[in-house]
Amino acid sequence: MPVIRSIEEILIRARQRLAMTQVEMATAVGTSVRTLSRWEGGRSSPDASERHKVAALLYPVDPQLAREAAAAGGKTLEELGLEKPAPPPAPAPLPAPLPPAPPARLLVDAVVCAVASTLEAIEGAPVPIARARAAVASALTTARDLHLDLDAAVEALSPAPASNAQSRAEGSPASAEPRASKGRK
């Protein structure tokens, strides 16, 4: 923690560090010996501009004490032009560029293959890629013409949780199961 000195201590220490007499110090600051003596004795106090002059005199000899004198006058060494301001922090590095996206044709082929696989699973027979491609092209063209967002379409296609009554009414697989009757085969 830095030492906090009174202005009297700063002035006395400054004169010692500068190896000046009261006459030399008073002349350098632009005041009388009597006024300097009062400052050092705590009977009066230098104004901010006089404290800044002390900081400027001290800076080449004792930058830390100069910093205290400047602070006692309400300024920093940078504000007094005695030190250069610290450089601004370096900008954050740019994120690594994303790899280029695969060509649209390859992405569409992946969608067509997914459709073909799903249809094969449902129908239990191979589905020609040309048929799946035609179905995807038709669906996407219609979606575009309807200004349907892809995320909205995916959400609309997601199964909604349904109650048992709704499931039976809509003919879901749960409603297609026959009820087992007790004791009868």
NORMOGI-V411269 format. One record per residue. N is the residue number from 1. RES is the residue in one small letter. SS is DSSP state (hx for helix, st for strand, lp for the rest). PHI is phi in degrees with one decimal (999 if undefined). OMEGA is omega in whole degrees, 0 to 359 (* if undefined). Layout:
N:RES:SS:PHI:OMEGA / N:RES:SS:PHI:OMEGA
//
This chain:
1:m:lp:999:183 / 2:p:lp:-68.5:178 / 3:v:lp:-75.7:178 / 4:i:lp:-103.9:182 / 5:r:lp:-105.4:173 / 6:s:lp:-75.0:179 / 7:i:hx:-62.3:178 / 8:e:hx:-62.0:179 / 9:e:hx:-63.0:180 / 10:i:hx:-61.5:182 / 11:l:hx:-64.8:180 / 12:i:hx:-65.4:179 / 13:r:hx:-63.7:179 / 14:a:hx:-61.7:182 / 15:r:hx:-63.3:178 / 16:q:hx:-66.5:181 / 17:r:hx:-63.5:180 / 18:l:lp:-85.7:181 / 19:a:lp:53.4:181 / 20:m:lp:-113.2:171 / 21:t:lp:-82.5:177 / 22:q:hx:-61.5:179 / 23:v:hx:-63.3:181 / 24:e:hx:-64.4:181 / 25:m:hx:-66.0:180 / 26:a:hx:-59.9:179 / 27:t:hx:-63.5:182 / 28:a:hx:-63.2:182 / 29:v:hx:-86.1:179 / 30:g:lp:89.0:179 / 31:t:lp:-137.1:180 / 32:s:lp:-90.7:177 / 33:v:hx:-62.9:180 / 34:r:hx:-61.3:180 / 35:t:hx:-64.7:179 / 36:l:hx:-59.3:179 / 37:s:hx:-62.0:177 / 38:r:hx:-64.3:179 / 39:w:hx:-60.3:182 / 40:e:hx:-65.2:179 / 41:g:hx:-87.9:178 / 42:g:lp:77.9:180 / 43:r:lp:-86.7:173 / 44:s:lp:-153.9:186 / 45:s:lp:-139.9:178 / 46:p:lp:-68.8:177 / 47:d:lp:-79.8:186 / 48:a:hx:-59.4:183 / 49:s:hx:-64.7:178 / 50:e:hx:-70.4:176 / 51:r:hx:-65.4:178 / 52:h:hx:-66.7:177 / 53:k:hx:-63.1:178 / 54:v:hx:-62.8:179 / 55:a:hx:-60.6:181 / 56:a:hx:-65.3:178 / 57:l:hx:-64.1:184 / 58:l:hx:-75.0:192 / 59:y:hx:-50.5:181 / 60:p:lp:-66.3:184 / 61:v:lp:-95.5:185 / 62:d:lp:-146.9:183 / 63:p:hx:-57.4:181 / 64:q:hx:-67.8:178 / 65:l:hx:-67.3:176 / 66:a:hx:-62.9:179 / 67:r:hx:-62.4:178 / 68:e:hx:-66.0:179 / 69:a:hx:-64.3:178 / 70:a:hx:-63.6:180 / 71:a:hx:-64.9:178 / 72:a:hx:-64.5:177 / 73:g:lp:-95.7:176 / 74:g:lp:81.5:180 / 75:k:lp:-132.0:172 / 76:t:lp:-106.7:176 / 77:l:lp:-62.7:177 / 78:e:lp:-64.4:180 / 79:e:lp:-65.6:178 / 80:l:lp:-84.6:179 / 81:g:lp:79.2:181 / 82:l:lp:-88.7:177 / 83:e:lp:-130.4:175 / 84:k:lp:-77.7:177 / 85:p:lp:-63.8:177 / 86:a:lp:-62.5:179 / 87:p:lp:-64.8:178 / 88:p:lp:-65.0:180 / 89:p:lp:-62.4:179 / 90:a:lp:-63.9:178 / 91:p:lp:-64.9:179 / 92:a:lp:-62.7:179 / 93:p:lp:-63.8:178 / 94:l:lp:-69.7:178 / 95:p:lp:-65.3:178 / 96:a:lp:-60.2:180 / 97:p:lp:-64.4:177 / 98:l:lp:-70.9:177 / 99:p:lp:-64.8:181 / 100:p:lp:-62.3:179 / 101:a:lp:-69.9:176 / 102:p:lp:-61.7:179 / 103:p:lp:-58.2:182 / 104:a:hx:-55.0:182 / 105:r:hx:-59.5:180 / 106:l:hx:-68.8:179 / 107:l:hx:-65.5:179 / 108:v:hx:-64.9:177 / 109:d:hx:-59.9:178 / 110:a:hx:-64.8:178 / 111:v:hx:-66.2:180 / 112:v:hx:-61.4:179 / 113:c:hx:-63.9:178 / 114:a:hx:-64.4:178 / 115:v:hx:-63.8:180 / 116:a:hx:-60.8:180 / 117:s:hx:-63.0:180 / 118:t:hx:-65.1:179 / 119:l:hx:-63.1:178 / 120:e:hx:-62.4:180 / 121:a:hx:-66.4:181 / 122:i:hx:-74.2:186 / 123:e:hx:-84.1:180 / 124:g:lp:73.3:179 / 125:a:lp:-143.5:179 / 126:p:lp:-59.6:178 / 127:v:lp:-115.4:179 / 128:p:lp:-61.6:180 / 129:i:hx:-58.9:181 / 130:a:hx:-61.1:179 / 131:r:hx:-67.0:179 / 132:a:hx:-64.6:179 / 133:r:hx:-62.0:180 / 134:a:hx:-64.5:180 / 135:a:hx:-65.9:179 / 136:v:hx:-65.7:181 / 137:a:hx:-60.3:180 / 138:s:hx:-64.6:181 / 139:a:hx:-65.3:181 / 140:l:hx:-68.4:178 / 141:t:hx:-63.8:178 / 142:t:hx:-64.3:179 / 143:a:hx:-61.1:178 / 144:r:hx:-62.1:181 / 145:d:hx:-63.4:179 / 146:l:lp:-89.9:182 / 147:h:lp:57.8:181 / 148:l:lp:-88.1:178 / 149:d:lp:-72.3:182 / 150:l:hx:-60.9:179 / 151:d:hx:-64.4:178 / 152:a:hx:-64.9:179 / 153:a:hx:-65.5:180 / 154:v:hx:-62.6:179 / 155:e:hx:-63.5:180 / 156:a:hx:-66.8:180 / 157:l:hx:-81.8:180 / 158:s:lp:-67.7:180 / 159:p:lp:-68.0:177 / 160:a:lp:-89.1:176 / 161:p:lp:-63.9:183 / 162:a:lp:-119.2:175 / 163:s:lp:-77.0:180 / 164:n:hx:-60.9:181 / 165:a:hx:-64.8:179 / 166:q:hx:-66.5:181 / 167:s:hx:-60.1:180 / 168:r:hx:-67.2:182 / 169:a:hx:-67.5:182 / 170:e:lp:-87.7:177 / 171:g:lp:75.0:180 / 172:s:lp:-71.3:180 / 173:p:hx:-56.0:179 / 174:a:hx:-64.5:182 / 175:s:hx:-80.9:182 / 176:a:hx:-82.8:180 / 177:e:lp:-72.8:178 / 178:p:lp:-70.8:177 / 179:r:lp:-78.3:178 / 180:a:lp:-84.8:179 / 181:s:lp:-97.9:184 / 182:k:lp:-73.8:173 / 183:g:lp:81.4:179 / 184:r:lp:-108.4:178 / 185:k:lp:-121.5:*
//
